[in-house]
Structures are given as C-alpha cells and as structure tokens.
Amino acid sequence: MTVASLTRTFFTDLDHQLLLAINHAHTPALDRFMIFVSDRYVWFPAYALLILWLIDIFRRQAWQLLLLLIGAVALADSIASKLFKPFFARLRPCHAPGLMGQLHLPDGCGGQFGFLSSHAANSFALAVFLLLVLPGRRFRALQIVAFLWAGLLSYSRMYLGAHYPSDVLGGALIGAALGVGATWIFRRWGGGSQALM
C-alpha cells in the first residue's frame, strides 16, 4: 500500500470510530433532545427570532447586517447541499453498507449523501459572522450562545448517525469561511461594525 492509501485508511477508520463512539453513547432522553436540536422546525424559528431582535436593536442600520448574515447562511446551505453532496456523493453513515447495521438511528436516516453537513455549515456561518461583526461586550452572551448552538447542532448530527465527524468538520470550516467573507464585505460596505455602535 502507498503512503497516501495508508493515510486515507487511517483517517477513514478514525472517522468511523469517532462516529460510533458518539452514536453509541445514547440514552432515550438524549435521543429525544438530539432529535429536537437537529429539527429544522426548531432552529428556523430561532433564527427568525434572532433576525427580529437584530432589527429591533439596530433599526435602519440592520438591513446590511441581515442581508450579509442571511446571505452567508444561505450560501453555506447551498454549497453543502447543492455542490459538495452531489459532487462527492459520499454516503451518509446510515446508508454505508459497513456501518448501517452498527448505528443507533432514533431519527431515521435522511438523505443519501452527507459530505458536507449543511447543519454545521449554516450554524458556523451564523456564529462566526455574529462574533466578528457585533460590537463590544454588549453582544458577548449572544455570540457565546451562537457558538454553543453551532457545536451542539453539529454534535447532534453525529449522535443521530446522519454525519461522520469529517462531514461536520468540513461543514463547520466552510461555514466559518463564509462568515469571515461576509464580515469582510460588511466592513467595507458602509463602515462595518462602527456603524452598529
């Protein structure tokens, strides 16, 4: 075997073992909680409330902030779902022949392909943008909650057997990069964070 194939085998095995360790650490209460966390009908309303709150706080200044925030999250979702998943066509763990029988699947299986995790991409785009754009200590609690949410949502996808750790890590990196990119545009478009003071 070549070094490249040995390395690939090592990381694939590590990915599988980490997934199984997370997925097998389950209880009925955790099952219900992780299904709740992962449900789009939970986080869509949470994001809508965040948008309304930002409008209330920043009033007329909010439109640039929200346009870039929504754009970063929507782009993260599109890149993960419409570009990466069909291009790489990597089966979700719950569809992988060698793993499906070993997984605890309290929420079923979902779509066929899993690389990258849209949940991780969306939530980390949001968290990184809020961290970099919102000024001062006034918003520190919101920024912490956004990162805790992104981490919990990402963990729930592995717990539920929907994604490998590498799917989640890749999604988080793409989301973070889009959050940074949206921040760069925001800071050059009308004064950036200083305009929100």
C-alpha atoms as an extended CHARMM CRD file, in Angstrom:
* protein
*
       197  EXT
         1         1  MET       CA              0.0000000000        0.0000000000        0.0000000000  PROA      1               0.0000000000
         2         2  THR       CA              1.1230000000        3.5460000000       -0.7000000000  PROA      2               0.0000000000
         3         3  VAL       CA              1.5350000000        6.2180000000        1.9670000000  PROA      3               0.0000000000
         4         4  ALA       CA             -1.4830000000        8.0330000000        0.5660000000  PROA      4               0.0000000000
         5         5  SER       CA             -3.7260000000        4.9520000000        0.7940000000  PROA      5               0.0000000000
         6         6  LEU       CA             -2.4620000000        4.1540000000        4.3070000000  PROA      6               0.0000000000
         7         7  THR       CA             -3.1760000000        7.7170000000        5.3940000000  PROA      7               0.0000000000
         8         8  ARG       CA             -6.6390000000        7.6110000000        3.8230000000  PROA      8               0.0000000000
         9         9  THR       CA             -7.3690000000        4.2860000000        5.5530000000  PROA      9               0.0000000000
        10        10  PHE       CA             -6.1800000000        5.6660000000        8.8940000000  PROA      10              0.0000000000
        11        11  PHE       CA             -8.4060000000        8.7540000000        8.6830000000  PROA      11              0.0000000000
        12        12  THR       CA            -11.3950000000        6.7600000000        7.4160000000  PROA      12              0.0000000000
        13        13  ASP       CA            -11.0600000000        4.3210000000       10.3320000000  PROA      13              0.0000000000
        14        14  LEU       CA            -10.6880000000        7.2210000000       12.7770000000  PROA      14              0.0000000000
        15        15  ASP       CA            -13.7860000000        8.8960000000       11.3170000000  PROA      15              0.0000000000
        16        16  HSD       CA            -15.7860000000        5.6700000000       11.7250000000  PROA      16              0.0000000000
        17        17  GLN       CA            -14.5620000000        5.0010000000       15.2590000000  PROA      17              0.0000000000
        18        18  LEU       CA            -15.3190000000        8.5390000000       16.4520000000  PROA      18              0.0000000000
        19        19  LEU       CA            -18.7690000000        8.3580000000       14.9060000000  PROA      19              0.0000000000
        20        20  LEU       CA            -19.5330000000        5.0310000000       16.5760000000  PROA      20              0.0000000000
        21        21  ALA       CA            -18.2770000000        6.2950000000       19.9540000000  PROA      21              0.0000000000
        22        22  ILE       CA            -20.5540000000        9.3490000000       19.7460000000  PROA      22              0.0000000000
        23        23  ASN       CA            -23.5170000000        7.4240000000       18.3540000000  PROA      23              0.0000000000
        24        24  HSD       CA            -23.2930000000        4.5840000000       20.8850000000  PROA      24              0.0000000000
        25        25  ALA       CA            -23.2780000000        6.9490000000       23.8870000000  PROA      25              0.0000000000
        26        26  HSD       CA            -27.0500000000        7.2330000000       23.7430000000  PROA      26              0.0000000000
        27        27  THR       CA            -29.9530000000        7.2300000000       26.1480000000  PROA      27              0.0000000000
        28        28  PRO       CA            -33.6910000000        7.6610000000       25.4960000000  PROA      28              0.0000000000
        29        29  ALA       CA            -33.5880000000       11.1860000000       26.9560000000  PROA      29              0.0000000000
        30        30  LEU       CA            -30.5960000000       12.1510000000       24.8100000000  PROA      30              0.0000000000
        31        31  ASP       CA            -32.3130000000       10.6770000000       21.7630000000  PROA      31              0.0000000000
        32        32  ARG       CA            -35.2840000000       12.9910000000       22.2590000000  PROA      32              0.0000000000
        33        33  PHE       CA            -33.0630000000       16.0010000000       22.9590000000  PROA      33              0.0000000000
        34        34  MET       CA            -30.8200000000       15.4710000000       19.9180000000  PROA      34              0.0000000000
        35        35  ILE       CA            -33.8150000000       14.9590000000       17.6200000000  PROA      35              0.0000000000
        36        36  PHE       CA            -35.2350000000       18.2240000000       18.9850000000  PROA      36              0.0000000000
        37        37  VAL       CA            -31.9390000000       20.1120000000       18.4850000000  PROA      37              0.0000000000
        38        38  SER       CA            -31.4890000000       18.8060000000       14.9440000000  PROA      38              0.0000000000
        39        39  ASP       CA            -35.0270000000       19.5910000000       13.7880000000  PROA      39              0.0000000000
        40        40  ARG       CA            -35.2600000000       22.4620000000       11.2850000000  PROA      40              0.0000000000
        41        41  TYR       CA            -38.6390000000       23.3900000000       12.7780000000  PROA      41              0.0000000000
        42        42  VAL       CA            -36.7520000000       24.3060000000       15.9530000000  PROA      42              0.0000000000
        43        43  TRP       CA            -33.8700000000       26.2970000000       14.5300000000  PROA      43              0.0000000000
        44        44  PHE       CA            -35.7620000000       28.0830000000       11.7390000000  PROA      44              0.0000000000
        45        45  PRO       CA            -37.9850000000       29.8790000000       14.2940000000  PROA      45              0.0000000000
        46        46  ALA       CA            -34.9120000000       30.5480000000       16.4720000000  PROA      46              0.0000000000
        47        47  TYR       CA            -33.1730000000       32.2140000000       13.5100000000  PROA      47              0.0000000000
        48        48  ALA       CA            -36.3390000000       34.1980000000       12.7280000000  PROA      48              0.0000000000
        49        49  LEU       CA            -36.4510000000       35.4730000000       16.3250000000  PROA      49              0.0000000000
        50        50  LEU       CA            -32.7770000000       36.4360000000       16.0820000000  PROA      50              0.0000000000
        51        51  ILE       CA            -33.4830000000       38.4190000000       12.9080000000  PROA      51              0.0000000000
        52        52  LEU       CA            -36.4130000000       40.2500000000       14.5400000000  PROA      52              0.0000000000
        53        53  TRP       CA            -34.2870000000       41.0190000000       17.5900000000  PROA      53              0.0000000000
        54        54  LEU       CA            -31.4430000000       42.4150000000       15.4480000000  PROA      54              0.0000000000
        55        55  ILE       CA            -33.9600000000       44.5950000000       13.5730000000  PROA      55              0.0000000000
        56        56  ASP       CA            -35.2740000000       45.8910000000       16.9000000000  PROA      56              0.0000000000
        57        57  ILE       CA            -31.7570000000       46.6430000000       18.1820000000  PROA      57              0.0000000000
        58        58  PHE       CA            -30.2580000000       48.2350000000       15.0670000000  PROA      58              0.0000000000
        59        59  ARG       CA            -33.3670000000       49.5760000000       13.3150000000  PROA      59              0.0000000000
        60        60  ARG       CA            -32.4380000000       51.1440000000        9.9600000000  PROA      60              0.0000000000
        61        61  GLN       CA            -28.8250000000       50.0170000000       10.3180000000  PROA      61              0.0000000000
        62        62  ALA       CA            -29.9160000000       46.3600000000       10.4060000000  PROA      62              0.0000000000
        63        63  TRP       CA            -30.5040000000       45.8210000000        6.6970000000  PROA      63              0.0000000000
        64        64  GLN       CA            -26.8270000000       45.4990000000        5.7090000000  PROA      64              0.0000000000
        65        65  LEU       CA            -26.1350000000       43.2310000000        8.6620000000  PROA      65              0.0000000000
        66        66  LEU       CA            -29.1110000000       40.9980000000        7.9220000000  PROA      66              0.0000000000
        67        67  LEU       CA            -28.5260000000       40.8700000000        4.1800000000  PROA      67              0.0000000000
        68        68  LEU       CA            -24.9990000000       39.5420000000        4.7120000000  PROA      68              0.0000000000
        69        69  LEU       CA            -25.9680000000       37.2620000000        7.6070000000  PROA      69              0.0000000000
        70        70  ILE       CA            -28.7950000000       35.6450000000        5.6430000000  PROA      70              0.0000000000
        71        71  GLY       CA            -26.6000000000       35.5200000000        2.5400000000  PROA      71              0.0000000000
        72        72  ALA       CA            -23.7710000000       33.7320000000        4.3780000000  PROA      72              0.0000000000
        73        73  VAL       CA            -26.1370000000       31.1690000000        5.8950000000  PROA      73              0.0000000000
        74        74  ALA       CA            -27.9960000000       30.5850000000        2.6090000000  PROA      74              0.0000000000
        75        75  LEU       CA            -24.7370000000       30.2460000000        0.6820000000  PROA      75              0.0000000000
        76        76  ALA       CA            -23.3880000000       27.7900000000        3.2700000000  PROA      76              0.0000000000
        77        77  ASP       CA            -26.5150000000       25.6890000000        2.8620000000  PROA      77              0.0000000000
        78        78  SER       CA            -26.3370000000       25.8020000000       -0.9330000000  PROA      78              0.0000000000
        79        79  ILE       CA            -22.6360000000       24.9380000000       -1.1010000000  PROA      79              0.0000000000
        80        80  ALA       CA            -23.0640000000       21.9800000000        1.2480000000  PROA      80              0.0000000000
        81        81  SER       CA            -26.3160000000       20.6480000000       -0.2360000000  PROA      81              0.0000000000
        82        82  LYS       CA            -26.1580000000       21.5390000000       -3.9120000000  PROA      82              0.0000000000
        83        83  LEU       CA            -22.4150000000       21.4300000000       -4.5920000000  PROA      83              0.0000000000
        84        84  PHE       CA            -20.4920000000       19.1950000000       -2.1880000000  PROA      84              0.0000000000
        85        85  LYS       CA            -23.0480000000       16.4570000000       -1.5410000000  PROA      85              0.0000000000
        86        86  PRO       CA            -23.7620000000       15.5980000000       -5.1860000000  PROA      86              0.0000000000
        87        87  PHE       CA            -20.1430000000       16.1540000000       -6.2650000000  PROA      87              0.0000000000
        88        88  PHE       CA            -18.5370000000       13.8790000000       -3.6550000000  PROA      88              0.0000000000
        89        89  ALA       CA            -21.5590000000       11.5230000000       -3.4040000000  PROA      89              0.0000000000
        90        90  ARG       CA            -20.3090000000       10.2230000000       -0.0660000000  PROA      90              0.0000000000
        91        91  LEU       CA            -22.9560000000        8.0520000000        1.5480000000  PROA      91              0.0000000000
        92        92  ARG       CA            -24.2270000000        9.0610000000        4.9460000000  PROA      92              0.0000000000
        93        93  PRO       CA            -23.1060000000        6.6440000000        7.6790000000  PROA      93              0.0000000000
        94        94  CYS       CA            -26.6570000000        5.3300000000        7.9560000000  PROA      94              0.0000000000
        95        95  HSD       CA            -26.5440000000        4.3780000000        4.2490000000  PROA      95              0.0000000000
        96        96  ALA       CA            -22.9960000000        2.9510000000        4.2960000000  PROA      96              0.0000000000
        97        97  PRO       CA            -23.1280000000       -0.8510000000        3.9890000000  PROA      97              0.0000000000
        98        98  GLY       CA            -20.3550000000       -1.4360000000        6.5380000000  PROA      98              0.0000000000
        99        99  LEU       CA            -21.8470000000        0.8660000000        9.1800000000  PROA      99              0.0000000000
       100       100  MET       CA            -25.6190000000        0.9850000000        8.8770000000  PROA      100             0.0000000000
       101       101  GLY       CA            -26.1370000000       -2.1440000000       10.9580000000  PROA      101             0.0000000000
       102       102  GLN       CA            -23.9480000000       -0.8000000000       13.7820000000  PROA      102             0.0000000000
       103       103  LEU       CA            -25.6960000000        2.5520000000       14.1910000000  PROA      103             0.0000000000
       104       104  HSD       CA            -28.4320000000        3.6260000000       16.5820000000  PROA      104             0.0000000000
       105       105  LEU       CA            -30.8230000000        5.7060000000       14.4450000000  PROA      105             0.0000000000
       106       106  PRO       CA            -33.5010000000        7.2800000000       16.6450000000  PROA      106             0.0000000000
       107       107  ASP       CA            -34.4920000000        9.7820000000       13.9330000000  PROA      107             0.0000000000
       108       108  GLY       CA            -34.2480000000        7.5760000000       10.8420000000  PROA      108             0.0000000000
       109       109  CYS       CA            -31.6350000000        8.0740000000        8.1660000000  PROA      109             0.0000000000
       110       110  GLY       CA            -32.3590000000       11.0790000000        5.9630000000  PROA      110             0.0000000000
       111       111  GLY       CA            -30.8890000000       11.8630000000        2.5500000000  PROA      111             0.0000000000
       112       112  GLN       CA            -28.4320000000        9.6570000000        0.7290000000  PROA      112             0.0000000000
       113       113  PHE       CA            -25.2910000000       11.8120000000        0.7980000000  PROA      113             0.0000000000
       114       114  GLY       CA            -23.6510000000       13.5130000000        3.7720000000  PROA      114             0.0000000000
       115       115  PHE       CA            -20.4740000000       15.3870000000        2.8480000000  PROA      115             0.0000000000
       116       116  LEU       CA            -20.6950000000       18.2510000000        3.9110000000  PROA      116             0.0000000000
       117       117  SER       CA            -23.0420000000       18.7660000000        6.8460000000  PROA      117             0.0000000000
       118       118  SER       CA            -25.4450000000       21.6030000000        5.9970000000  PROA      118             0.0000000000
       119       119  HSD       CA            -26.3790000000       21.9760000000        9.6700000000  PROA      119             0.0000000000
       120       120  ALA       CA            -22.7390000000       22.5840000000       10.6190000000  PROA      120             0.0000000000
       121       121  ALA       CA            -22.1240000000       24.9240000000        7.6630000000  PROA      121             0.0000000000
       122       122  ASN       CA            -25.2050000000       27.0530000000        8.3870000000  PROA      122             0.0000000000
       123       123  SER       CA            -24.7120000000       27.3450000000       12.1190000000  PROA      123             0.0000000000
       124       124  PHE       CA            -20.9920000000       28.1450000000       11.9580000000  PROA      124             0.0000000000
       125       125  ALA       CA            -21.5470000000       30.7710000000        9.2370000000  PROA      125             0.0000000000
       126       126  LEU       CA            -24.0080000000       32.4350000000       11.6100000000  PROA      126             0.0000000000
       127       127  ALA       CA            -21.8110000000       32.1150000000       14.7090000000  PROA      127             0.0000000000
       128       128  VAL       CA            -18.6070000000       33.4040000000       13.0810000000  PROA      128             0.0000000000
       129       129  PHE       CA            -20.3900000000       36.3420000000       11.4360000000  PROA      129             0.0000000000
       130       130  LEU       CA            -22.0200000000       37.3860000000       14.7190000000  PROA      130             0.0000000000
       131       131  LEU       CA            -18.7040000000       37.0500000000       16.5640000000  PROA      131             0.0000000000
       132       132  LEU       CA            -16.8180000000       39.2350000000       14.0970000000  PROA      132             0.0000000000
       133       133  VAL       CA            -19.4880000000       41.8390000000       13.3660000000  PROA      133             0.0000000000
       134       134  LEU       CA            -21.3910000000       42.6140000000       16.5610000000  PROA      134             0.0000000000
       135       135  PRO       CA            -19.5390000000       45.2290000000       18.5900000000  PROA      135             0.0000000000
       136       136  GLY       CA            -18.1790000000       45.0070000000       22.1130000000  PROA      136             0.0000000000
       137       137  ARG       CA            -19.2080000000       43.1490000000       25.2290000000  PROA      137             0.0000000000
       138       138  ARG       CA            -22.8470000000       44.0660000000       24.7770000000  PROA      138             0.0000000000
       139       139  PHE       CA            -23.3470000000       41.0620000000       22.4930000000  PROA      139             0.0000000000
       140       140  ARG       CA            -20.9150000000       38.6180000000       24.1110000000  PROA      140             0.0000000000
       141       141  ALA       CA            -23.6970000000       36.4200000000       25.5310000000  PROA      141             0.0000000000
       142       142  LEU       CA            -25.3370000000       36.1280000000       22.0860000000  PROA      142             0.0000000000
       143       143  GLN       CA            -22.0030000000       35.2400000000       20.4900000000  PROA      143             0.0000000000
       144       144  ILE       CA            -21.3240000000       32.5330000000       23.0900000000  PROA      144             0.0000000000
       145       145  VAL       CA            -24.8200000000       31.1090000000       22.6470000000  PROA      145             0.0000000000
       146       146  ALA       CA            -24.3640000000       31.0960000000       18.8460000000  PROA      146             0.0000000000
       147       147  PHE       CA            -21.1610000000       29.0380000000       19.1370000000  PROA      147             0.0000000000
       148       148  LEU       CA            -22.6450000000       26.6960000000       21.7310000000  PROA      148             0.0000000000
       149       149  TRP       CA            -25.6310000000       26.2090000000       19.4330000000  PROA      149             0.0000000000
       150       150  ALA       CA            -23.4040000000       25.5270000000       16.4210000000  PROA      150             0.0000000000
       151       151  GLY       CA            -21.4010000000       22.9770000000       18.4150000000  PROA      151             0.0000000000
       152       152  LEU       CA            -24.4910000000       21.2610000000       19.8190000000  PROA      152             0.0000000000
       153       153  LEU       CA            -26.2340000000       21.1600000000       16.4480000000  PROA      153             0.0000000000
       154       154  SER       CA            -23.1220000000       19.6960000000       14.8320000000  PROA      154             0.0000000000
       155       155  TYR       CA            -22.7550000000       17.1060000000       17.5870000000  PROA      155             0.0000000000
       156       156  SER       CA            -26.4150000000       16.1130000000       17.1960000000  PROA      156             0.0000000000
       157       157  ARG       CA            -25.7940000000       15.1850000000       13.5550000000  PROA      157             0.0000000000
       158       158  MET       CA            -23.1100000000       12.6810000000       14.5710000000  PROA      158             0.0000000000
       159       159  TYR       CA            -25.1140000000       11.4360000000       17.5480000000  PROA      159             0.0000000000
       160       160  LEU       CA            -28.0590000000       10.7080000000       15.2400000000  PROA      160             0.0000000000
       161       161  GLY       CA            -25.8310000000        8.8260000000       12.7850000000  PROA      161             0.0000000000
       162       162  ALA       CA            -26.5140000000       11.3220000000        9.9810000000  PROA      162             0.0000000000
       163       163  HSD       CA            -22.9290000000       12.5340000000        9.5050000000  PROA      163             0.0000000000
       164       164  TYR       CA            -19.3410000000       11.4850000000       10.0410000000  PROA      164             0.0000000000
       165       165  PRO       CA            -17.1370000000       13.7950000000       12.1310000000  PROA      165             0.0000000000
       166       166  SER       CA            -15.3260000000       14.8080000000        8.9180000000  PROA      166             0.0000000000
       167       167  ASP       CA            -18.6750000000       15.8430000000        7.3550000000  PROA      167             0.0000000000
       168       168  VAL       CA            -19.2990000000       18.0800000000       10.3420000000  PROA      168             0.0000000000
       169       169  LEU       CA            -15.7550000000       19.4640000000       10.4510000000  PROA      169             0.0000000000
       170       170  GLY       CA            -15.8500000000       20.2420000000        6.7230000000  PROA      170             0.0000000000
       171       171  GLY       CA            -19.2270000000       21.9440000000        7.0680000000  PROA      171             0.0000000000
       172       172  ALA       CA            -18.0120000000       23.9940000000       10.0340000000  PROA      172             0.0000000000
       173       173  LEU       CA            -14.9200000000       25.1440000000        8.1030000000  PROA      173             0.0000000000
       174       174  ILE       CA            -16.9400000000       26.1460000000        5.0310000000  PROA      174             0.0000000000
       175       175  GLY       CA            -19.4440000000       27.9660000000        7.2340000000  PROA      175             0.0000000000
       176       176  ALA       CA            -16.7130000000       29.7540000000        9.1720000000  PROA      176             0.0000000000
       177       177  ALA       CA            -15.0120000000       30.8300000000        5.9310000000  PROA      177             0.0000000000
       178       178  LEU       CA            -18.3020000000       32.2460000000        4.6320000000  PROA      178             0.0000000000
       179       179  GLY       CA            -18.8380000000       34.0490000000        7.9470000000  PROA      179             0.0000000000
       180       180  VAL       CA            -15.3900000000       35.6290000000        7.5870000000  PROA      180             0.0000000000
       181       181  GLY       CA            -16.0950000000       36.5280000000        3.9500000000  PROA      181             0.0000000000
       182       182  ALA       CA            -19.4200000000       38.1510000000        4.8360000000  PROA      182             0.0000000000
       183       183  THR       CA            -17.6620000000       40.1090000000        7.5960000000  PROA      183             0.0000000000
       184       184  TRP       CA            -15.0490000000       41.3390000000        5.1240000000  PROA      184             0.0000000000
       185       185  ILE       CA            -17.8030000000       42.6320000000        2.8270000000  PROA      185             0.0000000000
       186       186  PHE       CA            -19.6930000000       44.1790000000        5.7500000000  PROA      186             0.0000000000
       187       187  ARG       CA            -16.6500000000       46.1070000000        6.9730000000  PROA      187             0.0000000000
       188       188  ARG       CA            -16.0880000000       47.5790000000        3.5250000000  PROA      188             0.0000000000
       189       189  TRP       CA            -19.7370000000       48.3600000000        2.9310000000  PROA      189             0.0000000000
       190       190  GLY       CA            -20.7830000000       51.3710000000        4.9320000000  PROA      190             0.0000000000
       191       191  GLY       CA            -18.4270000000       51.3910000000        7.9100000000  PROA      191             0.0000000000
       192       192  GLY       CA            -18.9550000000       47.8700000000        9.2080000000  PROA      192             0.0000000000
       193       193  SER       CA            -19.0860000000       47.3200000000       12.9540000000  PROA      193             0.0000000000
       194       194  GLN       CA            -18.5250000000       51.0180000000       13.7060000000  PROA      194             0.0000000000
       195       195  ALA       CA            -21.8810000000       51.7680000000       12.0790000000  PROA      195             0.0000000000
       196       196  LEU       CA            -23.5790000000       49.4910000000       14.6170000000  PROA      196             0.0000000000
       197       197  MET       CA            -22.2350000000       51.2580000000       17.6930000000  PROA      197             0.0000000000
